[in-house]
């Protein structure tokens, strides 16, 4: 008996999309650079209201870049939600840090900000905020917890593209915002 394959998703390429794919192949720029990557970075940054945008190969890579850029040392703690993708924890561990898990809000599945406050120690170097299912975390409360402390904030909005909180769109991963925020604190 022939097995039936059930696809998780099927590629649907419109005529316009096919034209762009062929153009990439013909130009020999199918990854890492080229006019479409430049256009994407500029348009995505503009869409998010950011000054600049940098595309990477995946959300996992974005997390790895963000945590490597912090220069974590053994024993440095990163507070993060207990409900998220494993890439968040592995990026922290690969960068030399220790994940510290907090409970999630039962209505939004986002991190419980009150639990974040309880978990901050002298070893806390960063808070990884993960906006879940289109529900943004209250960033004003998170920023208030880090006020006058050298604690980085990294926002992962992979599940909340285009979500608007206080007239600001959540982008995928706010690395630049994090670095700028630390410099102004």
C-alpha positions as CSV (number, residue, x, y, z in Angstrom):
1,X,0.0,0.0,0.0
2,X,1.3,3.4,-1.0
3,X,1.8,5.8,2.0
4,X,0.1,9.1,1.8
5,X,2.3,12.1,2.7
6,X,0.7,14.8,4.7
7,X,2.7,18.0,4.2
8,X,3.0,20.5,7.1
9,X,2.7,23.2,4.4
10,X,2.9,23.4,0.7
11,X,4.8,26.1,-1.1
12,X,2.5,28.5,-3.0
13,X,4.5,30.6,-5.3
14,X,2.6,33.2,-7.2
15,X,3.8,34.3,-10.7
16,X,5.4,37.4,-9.1
17,X,7.2,35.4,-6.5
18,X,8.5,33.0,-9.1
19,X,9.8,35.9,-11.1
20,X,11.8,37.2,-8.1
21,X,13.2,33.7,-7.2
22,X,14.4,33.3,-10.8
23,X,15.9,36.8,-10.7
24,X,17.9,35.8,-7.6
25,X,19.1,32.6,-9.2
26,X,20.1,34.4,-12.4
27,X,22.0,37.1,-10.5
28,X,23.7,34.4,-8.4
29,X,22.7,36.1,-5.2
30,X,20.5,33.5,-3.5
31,X,21.8,34.2,0.0
32,X,23.9,36.5,2.2
33,X,23.7,39.6,0.0
34,X,22.1,41.1,-3.1
35,X,19.5,43.7,-3.9
36,X,16.6,41.8,-2.4
37,X,18.3,41.4,1.0
38,X,19.1,45.1,1.1
39,X,15.5,46.0,0.2
40,X,14.1,43.6,2.8
41,X,16.3,45.0,5.6
42,X,15.3,48.6,4.8
43,X,11.6,47.9,4.3
44,X,11.4,45.7,7.5
45,X,13.2,48.4,9.6
46,X,10.9,51.0,8.2
47,X,7.8,48.9,8.9
48,X,9.0,48.4,12.5
49,X,9.9,52.1,13.0
50,X,13.5,51.2,13.5
51,X,16.5,53.1,12.1
52,X,18.2,49.9,10.8
53,X,17.5,46.2,10.3
54,X,19.8,43.3,9.9
55,X,18.5,40.0,8.4
56,X,19.8,36.7,9.6
57,X,19.1,33.2,8.6
58,X,16.6,32.4,11.4
59,X,15.2,33.4,14.7
60,X,17.6,31.0,16.4
61,X,20.5,32.8,14.7
62,X,19.1,36.2,15.8
63,X,19.0,35.0,19.4
64,X,22.6,33.6,19.2
65,X,23.9,36.9,17.8
66,X,22.1,38.9,20.5
67,X,23.4,36.8,23.4
68,X,27.0,36.5,22.0
69,X,27.0,40.3,21.7
70,X,26.4,40.7,25.4
71,X,29.7,39.0,26.3
72,X,28.1,36.7,29.0
73,X,30.5,35.0,31.4
74,X,30.0,31.8,33.4
75,X,27.5,32.4,36.1
76,X,25.8,35.4,34.4
77,X,22.0,34.9,34.6
78,X,19.4,35.6,31.9
79,X,15.8,35.8,33.1
80,X,13.5,34.3,30.5
81,X,9.9,32.8,30.3
82,X,9.4,29.1,31.1
83,X,7.1,28.9,28.0
84,X,9.0,29.5,24.8
85,X,11.0,27.8,22.1
86,X,14.1,25.9,23.2
87,X,16.3,28.2,21.0
88,X,16.0,30.9,23.6
89,X,17.6,28.7,26.3
90,X,20.2,27.2,24.1
91,X,21.3,30.7,22.8
92,X,21.8,31.8,26.4
93,X,23.8,28.6,27.3
94,X,25.9,28.7,24.1
95,X,26.8,32.3,25.0
96,X,28.0,31.2,28.5
97,X,25.0,32.3,30.5
98,X,22.5,30.5,32.8
99,X,18.8,30.6,32.0
100,X,16.6,31.6,34.9
101,X,13.0,30.7,34.2
102,X,10.0,32.7,35.3
103,X,6.3,31.7,35.3
104,X,4.0,32.8,32.6
105,X,0.7,34.7,32.8
106,X,-2.2,32.3,32.3
107,X,-4.1,34.6,30.0
108,X,-1.3,35.7,27.6
109,X,1.4,32.9,28.0
110,X,3.9,35.8,28.3
111,X,6.4,36.1,31.2
112,X,4.9,37.1,34.5
113,X,6.6,40.5,35.3
114,X,6.1,40.1,39.0
115,X,8.0,36.9,38.9
116,X,10.8,38.6,36.9
117,X,11.1,41.1,39.7
118,X,11.6,38.3,42.3
119,X,14.3,36.6,40.2
120,X,16.6,39.6,39.6
121,X,19.9,39.0,41.5
122,X,23.3,40.6,41.4
123,X,24.2,38.0,38.7
124,X,21.4,39.0,36.4
125,X,22.8,40.3,33.1
126,X,19.8,40.3,30.8
127,X,16.1,39.7,30.6
128,X,14.8,37.9,27.5
129,X,11.3,39.1,26.8
130,X,9.3,36.8,24.5
131,X,6.0,38.2,23.1
132,X,3.7,35.2,22.7
133,X,0.9,34.6,20.3
134,X,0.5,38.3,19.4
135,X,0.4,39.3,23.1
136,X,3.1,41.9,23.9
137,X,4.7,41.9,27.3
138,X,4.4,45.2,29.3
139,X,7.7,46.7,28.4
140,X,7.3,49.7,30.6
141,X,7.2,47.4,33.6
142,X,10.2,45.4,32.4
143,X,12.2,48.6,31.7
144,X,11.3,50.0,35.2
145,X,12.8,46.8,36.7
146,X,16.1,47.5,34.9
147,X,16.2,51.2,35.6
148,X,19.7,52.2,36.8
149,X,20.9,48.7,36.6
150,X,23.2,47.2,34.0
151,X,20.7,44.6,32.8
152,X,20.2,44.2,29.1
153,X,16.7,43.6,27.6
154,X,16.3,41.5,24.5
155,X,12.9,41.3,22.9
156,X,11.9,38.3,20.8
157,X,8.8,39.1,18.9
158,X,8.9,36.2,16.4
159,X,5.3,35.3,17.3
160,X,4.1,38.9,17.3
161,X,5.2,40.4,13.9
162,X,3.3,43.7,13.4
163,X,1.7,43.7,16.8
164,X,1.4,47.3,18.1
165,X,2.0,48.3,21.7
166,X,1.8,52.0,22.5
167,X,1.9,53.0,18.8
168,X,5.1,51.0,18.3
169,X,5.3,47.9,16.2
170,X,7.1,44.9,17.6
171,X,9.9,43.7,15.3
172,X,11.4,40.3,15.4
173,X,14.3,40.8,17.7
174,X,15.3,44.2,19.0
175,X,19.0,43.9,19.3
176,X,19.8,47.5,18.4
177,X,17.1,48.8,20.7
178,X,18.7,46.8,23.5
179,X,22.1,48.3,23.0
180,X,20.8,51.9,22.7
181,X,18.6,51.4,25.8
182,X,21.6,50.4,27.9
183,X,23.6,53.4,26.7
184,X,20.9,55.8,27.7
185,X,20.2,54.4,31.2
